[in-house]
Amino acid sequence: MRHLGKKNVIGILIDAVDYEASVDFVFRAARQRRGAAISALAVHGVMTGVLDAAHKFRLNHFDLLVPDGQPVRWVLNWLYGAALADRVYGPNLTLKVCERAATEGESIFLYGSTAEILSALEQSLKQRFPGIRIAGSEPSRFRRLAAGERIELADRIVSSGASITLVGLGCPRQESFAYEFRDALSMPILAVGAAFPFIAGRVAQAPRWMQDRGLEWLFRLCAEPGRLWRRYLYLNPAYLLLVALQTTGLLRFDTDGRPPIEEVLAG
């Protein structure tokens, strides 16, 4: 188990942590019925915080931000000697959490994506982990939630009896959700990005050799060029430039951000 604490990666406080420590953190919070905001951040997730001061504030007040992308893990190793052998990939972390939940009898709630993907996701999880307890699921409304809807959603999740909530709303909406609902749910909220459609079998994952070499972005760009070209062709080079400036000491990155004036109430 490896957890070396939070490290400044171009202004975002990423935890230098491995799978075992990440899963252990989730289940400690679940057993204690303690609210905890957790997310797996790749380059895109890091850059959303770099470019938006309010979102930087949210991310840097998360309980756990794990290095989802290889380029994020590499920076932790280069700058801080973290010696992380692997990233903490959101879909794999989701499976590890679900496997342990099935073993320990903890129940999960699935929030986000579409009804079709949620149905396929539940079926896939039950096949992989017989006995897993899925307390409930609810698709995204793909719009901003009103204050009353936010309260009603929190009540539904809590009354379901779930002890862990998995959220798949896409970045940065899912991180906003975890930040906003942490206290209302009093349980770990794990923002897992594309894990829902990946595990449901609705979206293909990059081959392992591409993942290991930090080329998953290229696979996804080729699969969805119209949706992702701006993300990867602008944000990836910007990330590399900022990392170079941090590495050489030419630029220092503060971690303060700006408290959100109005919550996103993502849904």
N, C-alpha and C positions, 0 to 999 in steps of 0.2 A: 504494500500500500504506500502510495507516494502523494503527499499533499504539502507543498512548500509555501503555501499562502498566495496572496495576490501580488501580481507583478504588472508594472506599467508597460503596456504595449501600445505605443503612440497615443497615450492618454486614456486607454481603456484598461481597467483592472481585471486581468485574466488570472484565474487560479491555475497555478502549476500543479496539476493533479492528474492522476491516472484513473482508469475505469473503476478499480476496486474502491478507491477512496471516494469517488463520485457516488457510486451506488450506496456505499456505507453512509454517506452524508444524507442521501435521500431517505433512507430507512430510519436513521436516527430521528430526523424531523418527523417522519410519519408516526413513529412510536410515541413521540412526545406531543403529538397533535400541535405541532408548531408550524406557523406559516413560514415558508421559505420560497424565494424566487430563484429559479435555476434555469440556465440556458446554455446551449451548446453553440458557440460562435465560431464561424469561419470568417474569411476575409470580409465578405459582404456585411456580416453582422458587426464586425469591429468598425468598419467604415461608416455605418449608419450612426454610430455614436460619435465618431470623429467629426462628422459633418453637421451634426445637430446637437447643440449644447444641452437642450432639454433631455434628449435621449441619452446623451453621455451621463447626465445626472442619474437617470433611471438605471442604466447598466451598472454604474459604479456604486449603486446601492443594492445590487443583487447580492444574495447570499452566496451564490456559486456561479461563476462563468467558466465553463470548461473549454479547452482548445479543440474545437471541432475540426478545424482545417489544419492540414499539414503545415502551411506557411505560418500559422499562428504558433503551432508547437515548435517549429524551427526557431522562431524568434525567442521563445522562452528558453530554449536550449542555448542559443548563441549569446544572448544578453545576460542570462541569469544562471547559466550552468544547471538548468533543471534536470537534465539527463532523462527526459521523458522518452520512453522507447516507442510510444505510439500516441497518436491523437486520441481524443475522446469523441468519437464520431456519433452524432445524434441518433441515427437509426440503430447502431449497435448498443448505445447506452439505453435506448428504449427497450430493446430486447432483453438486456441484462436486468433492468428494473422489473420488467414483466416476469421474467424467469424467477427472480427472487420473491416477487409478490405472490406467485403461485405456490412457491415453497413455504412461505411464511404465513400465508392466509390473508395478506393485506389486499384490499380491493382497490381498483383503479377506476377513474372516470376519464372518458375521452371527450375532449372538446375541440371543435374546429373542423375544417375541411368540409366535404359534402356528405349527405346522407348515404350516397352510394359507396363512397370510399370508406366511411365509418363501418358500414355493414361488412365490407370485404376485410377491413382491418380486424374487426372483432372475430370473424371466422378464422382468419390467419392466426391470430393470437391463441384462440382456443385449440387450434390444431397443433400449434407448436408447444403450448404449455397447458396440457389437460388439467383442469381444476382451477384455472385462473378465474378470479372473481372480478367481473366487470360490472361495477355498480350502476353504471349508466353511461350514456353518450349523447351528445348533442352537436349538430352541425353548426358551422359558422353562419351568421346572418349576412355576412359580407357587407356590413355597414356599421356605422357607429351606434353603440347602444345608448339608449336614454337612461337617465339615472334610475328610474323605476325598473327598467329591464335588467339593469346591472344587479340590483338588489334581489330580484326574482331569480336570476341565474345563480347567484351565490347561494340562495336558499335551496335551490334544486340540487346543486352539487353537494352541499353539506348534508341535506336530508337523505341523499342517496346512500349515505354510510361509507362513501369512499374515503380512503386515507391518503391517496396520491392522485393528483390530477395531471394528465398529459395533455398538452396543448399544441395543436398544429395549425396555426393561423398564418404562417409565413412571417418573415422578418420585415419590419420591426413590430408588426401588430402583436405578435405573440409575446414579445418581451414587454410591451406596454400592458398587455393583459396580466401577465404574471406579476408585474410591479403593482398594478392597481388592485388585484384581487388577493394578494398575499395575506393581508390581515383579515379580510372577510372570510376566507376559507379555512384558515388555521391548519394548513397542511402543505406539504411540498407541492409546488406547481412547476412542472418541468416542461419548458418550451423546446420542442424537438424538431422544428423545421419540417423538412420533407420526409420525415420518418413515416408519417401516416400513409401517403401514397406508395412509398417504397415497400413497406412491410405488407401493405394491402395488395401488392403486385400490380399496381396501376401505372407505375412509372419505373423505367429501367434504371438500375444503378450502374455506375462506371465499373469496369473490371478492376479487380484488386490491384493489378500492377499500376493502373493509372491513379488510383487512390493513394497508393504508397508513395508515388512520385509527385504528389500535389497537382495532378492533372485532371482531377474530377471536374473542375470548372470547364475544361475543354470538351469533355464528354457531354456535359449538360448544355454547353453553348451550341454544340452541333445538333443536339436533340431539340432544343427550343431557341433557335437563333433570334426569332422575332421578339421574344419576351426577355431574353437574358443578355443581349449583346451590349446594351449600355452598362449593365452591372459589371460585366467582366472586362470589357475593353477600356472602361474608364477607371473603375475602382481598383482593379488589380494593379495596374501600373502606379496609381496614386499610393496604394499601400506600400509597394516596394520602395518608392521614393521616400516616403515618410519614415519607413523603417531604416533606410540608409542614413537619413538625417539624424535619427535617434542613435543609431549605432556609432556614428562618427562623433556624436556630441555636438553637432552643429545646431541642433534644435532640441529644446526641452519641451515636453508635453505635460501640461497640467491635467489633473484628473477631476477638477471641481465640477465642471458643467454648470447648468442653470436649472434650478427647480422648475418643473413644469407649472405653468400658470393655470392651465386647464387640462384635466386628464383626458386621454384619448377615448376611454371607455370602449376599447376595441372589442369587436364581436364578429 
